[in-house]
């Protein structure tokens, strides 16, 4: 399905990739995501599964969405997840994926297998159990690692996401790649983003591990070459010949805003067109209207969300990532 006329901005960007945050709740409180002591509860009024699916259907129809990622918070905590996943797998989408912290992978693996989902991303910032608890402020590393192995054993493709920070886990940049290469997993390093409590925080510059530093550390162990990526890819992708691939989502070092095709739907029913913009557009009210009334109004709100996108580079935002997913 192709996008309808008019849902393209002056830079030729359109919405193709939808992130659906099923819940704002999370069993972790990772240091790079939320400030210390922040409670990670669900939003006061979260969409139900019927509303989520109706929103997805409309966004496919109006914007031509063809890729969807299920996010949170932690999506496996959502009471909507068990019904949403198999239903969304039946939609006319080229790709459906999931981002999770992996704590409940073992529990949800039968559902994942039955749904036919082919790939997932697992957030994993260290292989050191002490550092794991310090970064995540919760959770159990062996359970996450067992879940990853079980998913691989079930034929599900796994990527691992790591957010390197100077004081927390920079020493894990190489060991995590070793771990991933040994299992055929593609590791994605994600530069720390100036969002939420990092916006205007003087510690940000001290904690950021830029792309140049990541590559320098990896270059001490591996020879790598840059490979081509999709036109709207967020990650710079590299190959280690004969061993595998890794990527770096370098929002600071190598901005990708000019080709961004991502749209985010929060669990509270807001559309976010850009992570570097605090504007959001409420659509939950439209999901209760007859289709003939909902579609024209939703098109207008999508146009506003598209206009929110930054022209070239991420400029920082007070928006908290956990509210809108990764």
Secondary structure, DSSP 8 states (H G I E B T S, - for coil): ----TT---TTS----EEEEE--S--S---TTTS-TT------SS---HHHHHHHHHHHHHHH---EEEEESS-GGG-TTHHHHHHHHTTSS-SEEEEEE-STTHHHHHHHHHHHT--EEEEE---S-HHHHHHHHSS--HHHHHHHHHHHHHTT-EEEEEE--BTTTTGGGHHHHHHHHHHHT-EEEEE----BGGGTT-TTHHHHB--HHHHHHHHHTT---EEE---TT-SSEEEEETTTEEEEEE-TTTS--GGG--EEEE-TTSEEES-TT----EE-TTGGGS-HHHHHHHHHHHHHHHHHTS-SSS---BS--HHHH--
